[in-house]
């Protein structure tokens, strides 16, 4: 992993954690609009993190496990809906074939 990749990954993790804090803050206030906005932002950062992890040339089992964990977090926060034949990621189980 290059230094640039590491910096991007660290930044994305920080952004995910900050967005999650904002989700919890607005949940406590009952502001569903803001909860939805920050959940969307958090999930966007998680998707970017997944892309960065997949780009890393020296992928190993721990990277694959990290990707699975990220997808699991996404599924818990905003359940993945059945797609209409677009062939996208439908669930964590679809990653099982990687290992």
C-alpha positions in Angstrom: 0.0 0.0 0.0 1.4 3.4 -1.0 1.5 6.3 1.4 -1.1 8.1 -0.7 -3.5 5.2 -0.5 -3.0 5.0 3.2 -3.8 8.7 3.6 -7.0 8.3 1.5 -8.1 5.3 3.5 -7.4 7.1 6.9 -9.3 10.1 5.7 -12.3 8.1 4.6 -12.4 6.2 7.9 -12.4 9.6 9.7 -15.2 10.8 7.5 -17.3 7.7 8.1 -16.8 8.1 11.9 -17.7 11.8 11.8 -20.8 11.1 9.7 -21.9 8.3 12.1 -21.5 10.8 15.1 -23.9 13.2 13.3 -26.4 10.4 12.6 -26.5 9.5 16.3 -26.8 13.2 17.3 -29.8 13.8 15.0 -31.4 10.5 16.0 -31.4 11.8 19.6 -33.2 14.9 18.4 -35.7 13.0 16.3 -34.7 14.8 13.1 -35.2 12.0 10.5 -34.4 14.3 7.5 -30.9 15.0 8.9 -30.5 11.3 9.9 -31.2 10.3 6.3 -28.8 12.9 5.0 -25.9 11.9 7.2 -26.6 8.2 6.7 -26.4 8.8 2.9 -23.1 10.6 3.4 -21.7 7.9 5.6 -22.6 5.2 3.1 -21.1 7.2 0.3 -17.8 7.3 2.2 -18.0 3.6 2.9 -18.5 2.9 -0.8 -15.4 5.1 -1.6 -13.5 3.2 1.1 -14.4 -0.1 -0.5 -13.2 1.1 -3.9 -9.9 2.2 -2.4 -9.5 -1.2 -0.7 -10.1 -2.9 -4.0 -7.5 -0.8 -5.8 -4.7 -1.9 -3.4 -2.4 -4.2 -5.4 -1.2 -6.3 -2.5 -4.7 -7.5 -1.5 -4.8 -10.3 1.1 -7.3 -12.0 3.3 -7.4 -9.1 5.8 -8.4 -6.6 3.1 -11.1 -9.0 1.8 -12.4 -9.3 5.4 -12.3 -5.5 5.8 -14.4 -5.2 2.7 -16.9 -7.7 4.0 -17.1 -5.8 7.3 -17.8 -2.6 5.4 -20.6 -4.2 3.4 -22.1 -5.6 6.6 -22.1 -2.1 8.1 -23.9 -0.7 5.0 -26.5 -3.5 5.1 -27.3 -2.8 8.8 -27.7 0.9 8.3 -29.6 0.9 5.0 -30.7 -2.6 4.0 -29.7 -3.5 0.5 -32.8 -3.8 -1.6 -33.3 -6.3 -4.4 -32.2 -4.8 -7.6 -34.1 -4.9 -10.8 -31.5 -6.9 -12.8 -28.7 -4.4 -12.7 -26.3 -7.0 -11.5 -25.1 -5.0 -8.5 -24.1 -6.1 -5.1 -27.2 -7.5 -3.4 -25.8 -8.8 -0.1 -22.8 -9.7 1.9 -23.2 -13.3 0.7 -22.3 -12.3 -2.8 -18.8 -11.5 -1.5 -18.4 -15.0 -0.1 -17.3 -16.3 -3.5 -14.2 -14.1 -3.3 -12.5 -16.2 -0.6 
